[in-house]
Amino acid sequence: MNMLNKILLDKYSEILEGVDIEINGSRPWDLQVYNQDLYKSILFNGSLGFGESYMKGW
């Protein structure tokens, strides 16, 4: 994982902690990330990037 992805993962994890969601957690409602490019897609494209990444199976 490159430095930018690590920084973004930490920030997104911090945000999601407030609603009890973990990235790659073991609970049914936790987000599973299969492609690290998801983090940059959200950063640069917002909710559209998140939706497009979901459609790609990231």
N, CA, C and O atoms as a CHARMM CRD file, in Angstrom:
* protein
*
  232
    1    1 MET  N      0.84100  -1.16600   0.00000 PROA 1      0.00000
    2    1 MET  CA     0.00000   0.00000   0.00000 PROA 1      0.00000
    3    1 MET  C      0.89500   1.24000   0.00000 PROA 1      0.00000
    4    1 MET  O      1.82200   1.35500   0.80100 PROA 1      0.00000
    5    2 ASN  N      0.59800   2.15500  -0.90700 PROA 2      0.00000
    6    2 ASN  CA     1.42200   3.36400  -0.96300 PROA 2      0.00000
    7    2 ASN  C      1.01300   4.36600   0.12400 PROA 2      0.00000
    8    2 ASN  O     -0.01000   4.19300   0.78700 PROA 2      0.00000
    9    3 MET  N      1.80200   5.38400   0.29200 PROA 3      0.00000
   10    3 MET  CA     1.61200   6.34800   1.38500 PROA 3      0.00000
   11    3 MET  C      0.26100   7.06200   1.30100 PROA 3      0.00000
   12    3 MET  O     -0.41500   7.22400   2.31700 PROA 3      0.00000
   13    4 LEU  N     -0.14100   7.49100   0.09400 PROA 4      0.00000
   14    4 LEU  CA    -1.41800   8.18300  -0.05100 PROA 4      0.00000
   15    4 LEU  C     -2.56700   7.27400   0.35600 PROA 4      0.00000
   16    4 LEU  O     -3.45700   7.69700   1.09500 PROA 4      0.00000
   17    5 ASN  N     -2.55900   6.03400  -0.11400 PROA 5      0.00000
   18    5 ASN  CA    -3.62800   5.10300   0.25200 PROA 5      0.00000
   19    5 ASN  C     -3.67100   4.87300   1.75400 PROA 5      0.00000
   20    5 ASN  O     -4.75400   4.76600   2.32900 PROA 5      0.00000
   21    6 LYS  N     -2.51500   4.79500   2.39700 PROA 6      0.00000
   22    6 LYS  CA    -2.45600   4.58900   3.84800 PROA 6      0.00000
   23    6 LYS  C     -3.06000   5.78300   4.58100 PROA 6      0.00000
   24    6 LYS  O     -3.82200   5.60900   5.53200 PROA 6      0.00000
   25    7 ILE  N     -2.72300   6.98600   4.14400 PROA 7      0.00000
   26    7 ILE  CA    -3.27600   8.19500   4.76400 PROA 7      0.00000
   27    7 ILE  C     -4.79400   8.23100   4.59200 PROA 7      0.00000
   28    7 ILE  O     -5.52700   8.52400   5.53600 PROA 7      0.00000
   29    8 LEU  N     -5.25900   7.92900   3.37400 PROA 8      0.00000
   30    8 LEU  CA    -6.69700   7.94400   3.11000 PROA 8      0.00000
   31    8 LEU  C     -7.41700   6.85500   3.89300 PROA 8      0.00000
   32    8 LEU  O     -8.49700   7.09500   4.43200 PROA 8      0.00000
   33    9 LEU  N     -6.83500   5.66000   3.96400 PROA 9      0.00000
   34    9 LEU  CA    -7.43400   4.57400   4.74300 PROA 9      0.00000
   35    9 LEU  C     -7.59500   4.99600   6.19700 PROA 9      0.00000
   36    9 LEU  O     -8.64800   4.77100   6.79400 PROA 9      0.00000
   37   10 ASP  N     -6.57600   5.59700   6.76400 PROA 10     0.00000
   38   10 ASP  CA    -6.64500   6.05100   8.15700 PROA 10     0.00000
   39   10 ASP  C     -7.75100   7.09300   8.34300 PROA 10     0.00000
   40   10 ASP  O     -8.50200   7.03400   9.31700 PROA 10     0.00000
   41   11 LYS  N     -7.85100   8.03400   7.42200 PROA 11     0.00000
   42   11 LYS  CA    -8.86300   9.09100   7.52800 PROA 11     0.00000
   43   11 LYS  C    -10.26900   8.52800   7.35700 PROA 11     0.00000
   44   11 LYS  O    -11.16500   8.86500   8.13100 PROA 11     0.00000
   45   12 TYR  N    -10.47400   7.67300   6.35300 PROA 12     0.00000
   46   12 TYR  CA   -11.79600   7.07900   6.13900 PROA 12     0.00000
   47   12 TYR  C    -12.18400   6.18700   7.31100 PROA 12     0.00000
   48   12 TYR  O    -13.35000   6.15600   7.70400 PROA 12     0.00000
   49   13 SER  N    -11.22700   5.46400   7.87200 PROA 13     0.00000
   50   13 SER  CA   -11.49500   4.61900   9.04200 PROA 13     0.00000
   51   13 SER  C    -11.94600   5.47400  10.22000 PROA 13     0.00000
   52   13 SER  O    -12.86200   5.10600  10.95500 PROA 13     0.00000
   53   14 GLU  N    -11.29700   6.60900  10.38500 PROA 14     0.00000
   54   14 GLU  CA   -11.65500   7.53100  11.46800 PROA 14     0.00000
   55   14 GLU  C    -13.08300   8.05000  11.29100 PROA 14     0.00000
   56   14 GLU  O    -13.84200   8.13400  12.25700 PROA 14     0.00000
   57   15 ILE  N    -13.44100   8.39400  10.06600 PROA 15     0.00000
   58   15 ILE  CA   -14.78900   8.89800   9.78000 PROA 15     0.00000
   59   15 ILE  C    -15.83300   7.81300  10.04100 PROA 15     0.00000
   60   15 ILE  O    -16.85800   8.07400  10.67100 PROA 15     0.00000
   61   16 LEU  N    -15.57500   6.60100   9.55900 PROA 16     0.00000
   62   16 LEU  CA   -16.54100   5.51200   9.69000 PROA 16     0.00000
   63   16 LEU  C    -16.65500   4.98700  11.11300 PROA 16     0.00000
   64   16 LEU  O    -17.66100   4.37300  11.47000 PROA 16     0.00000
   65   17 GLU  N    -15.63600   5.22300  11.92500 PROA 17     0.00000
   66   17 GLU  CA   -15.66400   4.78100  13.32200 PROA 17     0.00000
   67   17 GLU  C    -16.86900   5.37700  14.05700 PROA 17     0.00000
   68   17 GLU  O    -17.43600   4.74300  14.94700 PROA 17     0.00000
   69   18 GLY  N    -17.24900   6.57800  13.68400 PROA 18     0.00000
   70   18 GLY  CA   -18.38100   7.25000  14.31700 PROA 18     0.00000
   71   18 GLY  C    -19.71800   6.57200  14.08300 PROA 18     0.00000
   72   18 GLY  O    -20.66000   6.78300  14.84700 PROA 18     0.00000
   73   19 VAL  N    -19.81500   5.75900  13.03600 PROA 19     0.00000
   74   19 VAL  CA   -21.05300   5.03000  12.74500 PROA 19     0.00000
   75   19 VAL  C    -20.85600   3.51900  12.86700 PROA 19     0.00000
   76   19 VAL  O    -21.64000   2.73500  12.33200 PROA 19     0.00000
   77   20 ASP  N    -19.79800   3.12400  13.57800 PROA 20     0.00000
   78   20 ASP  CA   -19.51200   1.72300  13.89200 PROA 20     0.00000
   79   20 ASP  C    -19.34900   0.85000  12.64400 PROA 20     0.00000
   80   20 ASP  O    -19.87500  -0.26100  12.58000 PROA 20     0.00000
   81   21 ILE  N    -18.62000   1.36300  11.66300 PROA 21     0.00000
   82   21 ILE  CA   -18.29100   0.59600  10.45700 PROA 21     0.00000
   83   21 ILE  C    -16.77700   0.52800  10.34600 PROA 21     0.00000
   84   21 ILE  O    -16.09000   1.53800  10.49700 PROA 21     0.00000
   85   22 GLU  N    -16.26300  -0.66200  10.08300 PROA 22     0.00000
   86   22 GLU  CA   -14.82500  -0.84600   9.90400 PROA 22     0.00000
   87   22 GLU  C    -14.52800  -1.19300   8.45100 PROA 22     0.00000
   88   22 GLU  O    -15.33300  -1.84500   7.78600 PROA 22     0.00000
   89   23 ILE  N    -13.38600  -0.76200   7.96700 PROA 23     0.00000
   90   23 ILE  CA   -12.93600  -1.15200   6.63600 PROA 23     0.00000
   91   23 ILE  C    -12.24700  -2.49900   6.76800 PROA 23     0.00000
   92   23 ILE  O    -11.30400  -2.65500   7.54400 PROA 23     0.00000
   93   24 ASN  N    -12.72600  -3.46900   6.00500 PROA 24     0.00000
   94   24 ASN  CA   -12.25500  -4.85800   6.02400 PROA 24     0.00000
   95   24 ASN  C    -12.47700  -5.52500   7.37600 PROA 24     0.00000
   96   24 ASN  O    -11.70200  -6.38800   7.79000 PROA 24     0.00000
   97   25 GLY  N    -13.54300  -5.11700   8.05800 PROA 25     0.00000
   98   25 GLY  CA   -13.90900  -5.74400   9.32400 PROA 25     0.00000
   99   25 GLY  C    -14.62100  -7.07400   9.09100 PROA 25     0.00000
  100   25 GLY  O    -14.87700  -7.46200   7.95100 PROA 25     0.00000
  101   26 SER  N    -14.93200  -7.75800  10.17200 PROA 26     0.00000
  102   26 SER  CA   -15.51400  -9.10200  10.07500 PROA 26     0.00000
  103   26 SER  C    -17.03300  -9.12300  10.20900 PROA 26     0.00000
  104   26 SER  O    -17.65300 -10.17100  10.02900 PROA 26     0.00000
  105   27 ARG  N    -17.63100  -7.99500  10.51700 PROA 27     0.00000
  106   27 ARG  CA   -19.07900  -7.96800  10.71300 PROA 27     0.00000
  107   27 ARG  C    -19.79500  -7.79400   9.37100 PROA 27     0.00000
  108   27 ARG  O    -19.21500  -7.27200   8.41900 PROA 27     0.00000
  109   28 PRO  N    -21.05200  -8.23000   9.29700 PROA 28     0.00000
  110   28 PRO  CA   -21.77900  -8.15700   8.01700 PROA 28     0.00000
  111   28 PRO  C    -21.90500  -6.74600   7.44600 PROA 28     0.00000
  112   28 PRO  O    -21.97600  -6.58800   6.22800 PROA 28     0.00000
  113   29 TRP  N    -21.93400  -5.72600   8.29100 PROA 29     0.00000
  114   29 TRP  CA   -22.11400  -4.35200   7.81000 PROA 29     0.00000
  115   29 TRP  C    -20.80500  -3.61400   7.54300 PROA 29     0.00000
  116   29 TRP  O    -20.82600  -2.46400   7.10700 PROA 29     0.00000
  117   30 ASP  N    -19.68700  -4.24900   7.79500 PROA 30     0.00000
  118   30 ASP  CA   -18.39400  -3.61800   7.53600 PROA 30     0.00000
  119   30 ASP  C    -18.09100  -3.60000   6.04200 PROA 30     0.00000
  120   30 ASP  O    -18.51500  -4.49000   5.30300 PROA 30     0.00000
  121   31 LEU  N    -17.35600  -2.58300   5.60400 PROA 31     0.00000
  122   31 LEU  CA   -16.95900  -2.46700   4.19800 PROA 31     0.00000
  123   31 LEU  C    -15.78900  -3.39100   3.89600 PROA 31     0.00000
  124   31 LEU  O    -14.84600  -3.48900   4.68100 PROA 31     0.00000
  125   32 GLN  N    -15.85600  -4.06000   2.76900 PROA 32     0.00000
  126   32 GLN  CA   -14.75500  -4.90200   2.30300 PROA 32     0.00000
  127   32 GLN  C    -14.13800  -4.23100   1.08200 PROA 32     0.00000
  128   32 GLN  O    -14.82500  -3.99800   0.08800 PROA 32     0.00000
  129   33 VAL  N    -12.86600  -3.92500   1.15000 PROA 33     0.00000
  130   33 VAL  CA   -12.16600  -3.25500   0.05300 PROA 33     0.00000
  131   33 VAL  C    -11.27500  -4.27900  -0.64100 PROA 33     0.00000
  132   33 VAL  O    -10.37300  -4.84700  -0.02500 PROA 33     0.00000
  133   34 TYR  N    -11.53200  -4.51000  -1.92700 PROA 34     0.00000
  134   34 TYR  CA   -10.78000  -5.49300  -2.70400 PROA 34     0.00000
  135   34 TYR  C     -9.74700  -4.85000  -3.61600 PROA 34     0.00000
  136   34 TYR  O     -8.88600  -5.54000  -4.16300 PROA 34     0.00000
  137   35 ASN  N     -9.82600  -3.52600  -3.78500 PROA 35     0.00000
  138   35 ASN  CA    -8.88400  -2.81000  -4.63800 PROA 35     0.00000
  139   35 ASN  C     -8.52100  -1.49900  -3.94300 PROA 35     0.00000
  140   35 ASN  O     -9.40000  -0.68200  -3.66700 PROA 35     0.00000
  141   36 GLN  N     -7.25800  -1.29600  -3.66300 PROA 36     0.00000
  142   36 GLN  CA    -6.79800  -0.12300  -2.92200 PROA 36     0.00000
  143   36 GLN  C     -7.03400   1.19400  -3.67300 PROA 36     0.00000
  144   36 GLN  O     -6.95400   2.26600  -3.07300 PROA 36     0.00000
  145   37 ASP  N     -7.32200   1.12600  -4.96500 PROA 37     0.00000
  146   37 ASP  CA    -7.60800   2.34200  -5.73400 PROA 37     0.00000
  147   37 ASP  C     -8.92600   2.98800  -5.31000 PROA 37     0.00000
  148   37 ASP  O     -9.20200   4.13200  -5.67200 PROA 37     0.00000
  149   38 LEU  N     -9.73500   2.26200  -4.54900 PROA 38     0.00000
  150   38 LEU  CA   -10.99000   2.81100  -4.04000 PROA 38     0.00000
  151   38 LEU  C    -10.75700   4.11200  -3.28900 PROA 38     0.00000
  152   38 LEU  O    -11.51200   5.07000  -3.45900 PROA 38     0.00000
  153   39 TYR  N     -9.72800   4.15800  -2.46700 PROA 39     0.00000
  154   39 TYR  CA    -9.47800   5.32800  -1.62200 PROA 39     0.00000
  155   39 TYR  C     -9.24300   6.58500  -2.45600 PROA 39     0.00000
  156   39 TYR  O     -9.77200   7.64900  -2.13400 PROA 39     0.00000
  157   40 LYS  N     -8.45800   6.47000  -3.51800 PROA 40     0.00000
  158   40 LYS  CA    -8.20300   7.62800  -4.38800 PROA 40     0.00000
  159   40 LYS  C     -9.44300   7.98500  -5.20100 PROA 40     0.00000
  160   40 LYS  O     -9.70100   9.15900  -5.46300 PROA 40     0.00000
  161   41 SER  N    -10.20400   6.97500  -5.59800 PROA 41     0.00000
  162   41 SER  CA   -11.41900   7.22500  -6.35900 PROA 41     0.00000
  163   41 SER  C    -12.40200   8.05800  -5.54500 PROA 41     0.00000
  164   41 SER  O    -13.03700   8.96900  -6.07700 PROA 41     0.00000
  165   42 ILE  N    -12.52800   7.75100  -4.26400 PROA 42     0.00000
  166   42 ILE  CA   -13.40600   8.53400  -3.39000 PROA 42     0.00000
  167   42 ILE  C    -12.84600   9.94300  -3.20300 PROA 42     0.00000
  168   42 ILE  O    -13.59800  10.91700  -3.23400 PROA 42     0.00000
  169   43 LEU  N    -11.54100  10.05600  -3.01100 PROA 43     0.00000
  170   43 LEU  CA   -10.91600  11.36700  -2.81000 PROA 43     0.00000
  171   43 LEU  C    -11.15800  12.28400  -4.00400 PROA 43     0.00000
  172   43 LEU  O    -11.54700  13.43900  -3.83000 PROA 43     0.00000
  173   44 PHE  N    -10.93400  11.78300  -5.20200 PROA 44     0.00000
  174   44 PHE  CA   -11.00300  12.62600  -6.39400 PROA 44     0.00000
  175   44 PHE  C    -12.40600  12.76400  -6.97700 PROA 44     0.00000
  176   44 PHE  O    -12.68900  13.75000  -7.65800 PROA 44     0.00000
  177   45 ASN  N    -13.29600  11.79100  -6.72300 PROA 45     0.00000
  178   45 ASN  CA   -14.61100  11.79900  -7.35500 PROA 45     0.00000
  179   45 ASN  C    -15.78000  11.75700  -6.37900 PROA 45     0.00000
  180   45 ASN  O    -16.93400  11.72900  -6.80700 PROA 45     0.00000
  181   46 GLY  N    -15.50900  11.75200  -5.09500 PROA 46     0.00000
  182   46 GLY  CA   -16.57300  11.78600  -4.09000 PROA 46     0.00000
  183   46 GLY  C    -17.50200  10.58900  -4.15900 PROA 46     0.00000
  184   46 GLY  O    -17.07100   9.45800  -4.37900 PROA 46     0.00000
  185   47 SER  N    -18.79900  10.86200  -3.96400 PROA 47     0.00000
  186   47 SER  CA   -19.77100   9.77100  -3.93800 PROA 47     0.00000
  187   47 SER  C    -19.89000   9.07800  -5.29400 PROA 47     0.00000
  188   47 SER  O    -20.19100   7.88600  -5.35300 PROA 47     0.00000
  189   48 LEU  N    -19.65900   9.80600  -6.37400 PROA 48     0.00000
  190   48 LEU  CA   -19.66400   9.18200  -7.69900 PROA 48     0.00000
  191   48 LEU  C    -18.53200   8.16500  -7.80100 PROA 48     0.00000
  192   48 LEU  O    -18.72800   7.07100  -8.33000 PROA 48     0.00000
  193   49 GLY  N    -17.36100   8.51700  -7.30500 PROA 49     0.00000
  194   49 GLY  CA   -16.23100   7.58800  -7.29500 PROA 49     0.00000
  195   49 GLY  C    -16.51400   6.36300  -6.44900 PROA 49     0.00000
  196   49 GLY  O    -16.13000   5.24800  -6.80500 PROA 49     0.00000
  197   50 PHE  N    -17.19200   6.57600  -5.31700 PROA 50     0.00000
  198   50 PHE  CA   -17.56000   5.44100  -4.46700 PROA 50     0.00000
  199   50 PHE  C    -18.52200   4.52000  -5.21000 PROA 50     0.00000
  200   50 PHE  O    -18.35500   3.30100  -5.19700 PROA 50     0.00000
  201   51 GLY  N    -19.52800   5.10400  -5.85900 PROA 51     0.00000
  202   51 GLY  CA   -20.50500   4.31300  -6.60200 PROA 51     0.00000
  203   51 GLY  C    -19.88800   3.56700  -7.77200 PROA 51     0.00000
  204   51 GLY  O    -20.20100   2.39900  -8.00000 PROA 51     0.00000
  205   52 GLU  N    -19.01500   4.23100  -8.51200 PROA 52     0.00000
  206   52 GLU  CA   -18.35300   3.57600  -9.63900 PROA 52     0.00000
  207   52 GLU  C    -17.45500   2.43900  -9.15200 PROA 52     0.00000
  208   52 GLU  O    -17.37300   1.39000  -9.79200 PROA 52     0.00000
  209   53 SER  N    -16.79000   2.64700  -8.03400 PROA 53     0.00000
  210   53 SER  CA   -15.93200   1.60500  -7.46400 PROA 53     0.00000
  211   53 SER  C    -16.76600   0.41200  -7.01600 PROA 53     0.00000
  212   53 SER  O    -16.35600  -0.73700  -7.18200 PROA 53     0.00000
  213   54 TYR  N    -17.92800   0.68600  -6.45300 PROA 54     0.00000
  214   54 TYR  CA   -18.84000  -0.39100  -6.04400 PROA 54     0.00000
  215   54 TYR  C    -19.24700  -1.22100  -7.26000 PROA 54     0.00000
  216   54 TYR  O    -19.26100  -2.45000  -7.20900 PROA 54     0.00000
  217   55 MET  N    -19.57700  -0.53400  -8.35200 PROA 55     0.00000
  218   55 MET  CA   -19.99100  -1.23600  -9.57300 PROA 55     0.00000
  219   55 MET  C    -18.85100  -2.07000 -10.15100 PROA 55     0.00000
  220   55 MET  O    -19.10000  -3.09700 -10.78200 PROA 55     0.00000
  221   56 LYS  N    -17.60700  -1.64500  -9.94700 PROA 56     0.00000
  222   56 LYS  CA   -16.44100  -2.39500 -10.42200 PROA 56     0.00000
  223   56 LYS  C    -16.08200  -3.55200  -9.48900 PROA 56     0.00000
  224   56 LYS  O    -15.24300  -4.38700  -9.82700 PROA 56     0.00000
  225   57 GLY  N    -16.71200  -3.59900  -8.32600 PROA 57     0.00000
  226   57 GLY  CA   -16.42600  -4.66400  -7.36700 PROA 57     0.00000
  227   57 GLY  C    -15.19200  -4.41600  -6.53100 PROA 57     0.00000
  228   57 GLY  O    -14.59900  -5.35400  -5.99700 PROA 57     0.00000
  229   58 TRP  N    -14.79600  -3.14400  -6.41300 PROA 58     0.00000
  230   58 TRP  CA   -13.60200  -2.80100  -5.65100 PROA 58     0.00000
  231   58 TRP  C    -13.90100  -2.86800  -4.18300 PROA 58     0.00000
  232   58 TRP  O    -13.02100  -2.61200  -3.36100 PROA 58     0.00000
